[in-house]
Amino acid sequence: MKQITILLFVFAFNTFVHAQSIPNGDFEHWTNFHFLEPNQWLTSNVETIHKNEWITVVPVQGVSAQGHGVRMMTDGENGRVMPGYVSNTGGDPIEGQGGVPYHDRPTYLTGHMRYHTLYNDTALILVTFKKQGLIINQHIFKIHGEQTAWHPFEYLLAVNETPDSVIFAAVSSNVLNEQVMQTGSYLDLDGLAFTGRFVTEQMPNSDFDLWDSRDLHHAQGWRVEGLEMDWTDETPYGERAVWMSSYSDMDGHVHASGVRTGDMNESGDWFGGLPYSELLDTLTGYYKYIADGEDAGLLSLEMLSGLVSLGGAYYQFYPTENWTYFEIPLHLFQEPDTLRLQLSSTSYPFDEALDGSTLFIDNLQLSSQPLLIQSSMSQGLKPAYPNPAVALIHVPLPEGFKGDVLLTMYNEAGASVKQMNFHQSGSLLRVPLDDIPSGQYIYEIQGSQWLYSGKFTKR
């Protein structure tokens, strides 16, 4: 069973006003980014494209005119700074998560580099050797200043025993001290190699000559966390919906993927969001959730006034293979100014998180201003009449419409009070009102490819 926790608030006030819609809540609008990724490496590109539409890792001409190197760049705006990085594994390299097989004991890390770090910023190179999942040696090398031509480097490594895996990561800014990170810093690397007596094993594509072409779909109006998110054309309405999936790293740690309004800073604080000033509303949408075990998807909602939270909602999605309608009533007693919304493939805490758990979402909207799934089909529809109504109301449909229609009515509190299914062969619904009390209502009509809403009063 779906679980809803609604947090209610402190100041008594009652009104019915018009809500702002959720930008791209039907997930019909996407931007495609075409970029290159170094083969056998993970980079910051997926993260920085989804969060800020920036590409922060690119190929450059290498030491050899016929070869390539890799450039990591720090980008940012409005106080938000995001460095570029490459890593040979998923997870947090500083915490020693992940790694690739490696069984030599090198004495040096060698290669060529170029760099430009601004002010007190420093680029970083991290090399961690592990055995049976534990760190046996970790090295962090700092690069500061400016070197515009390729030059060789040699860093001493102290590897006390033969490892079974290695983590390599490089980043264009000092992620260990976020206050010094500067937009414009960069680090170029080429020809990485482990050297030493009897050392033969190297990391795959350590010369960065091999690059893969990639395309990434970004949902307009949303920020993305995690690596597994894209659109699907398997939808209940319209042409596209969104899916997000949990995934595991080399050490078996499961990471959630998700989308949100607003941003998270490096400390995990949520800021920004959507302008919002409603007291009574209902958030609705459709979902599917595919998971083995006890995992659950998440919808988290928070409303604020200034920087003060007025409360929110926490909604869990449990497994279902069919598109399923959901609604969350929202009831505030103090006017907010901001709404923040987050969707995730796995709920907090992550104790029951499973690799592959996938949440599908479509048609996410506020009932007081529903989305127009295909506005061209619903434009020009006349409002329901008579208004005010007494015992019967007529709801116009698109001219010549034939097919199934779902009608839902919401009261001033945003709660659903009436729902009817019609198999319609004409352009007018006749809806009896005997079973609802006097008051103001919103009606919502849904066809197979469109959705439309309006208001009326019953006397």
Secondary structure, 3 states (H helix, E strand, C coil): CCEEEECCCCCCCCCCCCCCCCCCCCCCCEEEEEEEEECCCEECHHHHHHHHCCCCEEEEECCCCCCEEEEEECEEECCEEECCEEECCCCCCCCCCCCEECCCCCCEEEEEEEEECCCCCCEEEEEEEEECCEEEEEEEEEECCEEEEEEEEEEECCCCCCCCEEEEEEECCCCCCHHHCCCCCEEEEEEEEEECCCCCCCCCCCCCCCEEEEEEEEECCCEEECCCEEEECCCCCCCCEEEEECEECCCCCEECCEEECCEECCCCCEECCEECCCCEEEEEEEEEEECCCCCCEEEEEEEEECCEEEEEEEEEECCEEEEEEEEEEEECCCCCCEEEEEEECCCCCHHHCCCCCEEEEEEEEECCCCCCCCHHHHCCCCCCECCCECCEEEEECCCCCCEEEEEEEECCCCCEEEEEEEEECCCEEEEECCCCCCEEEEEEEECCCCEEEEEEEEC
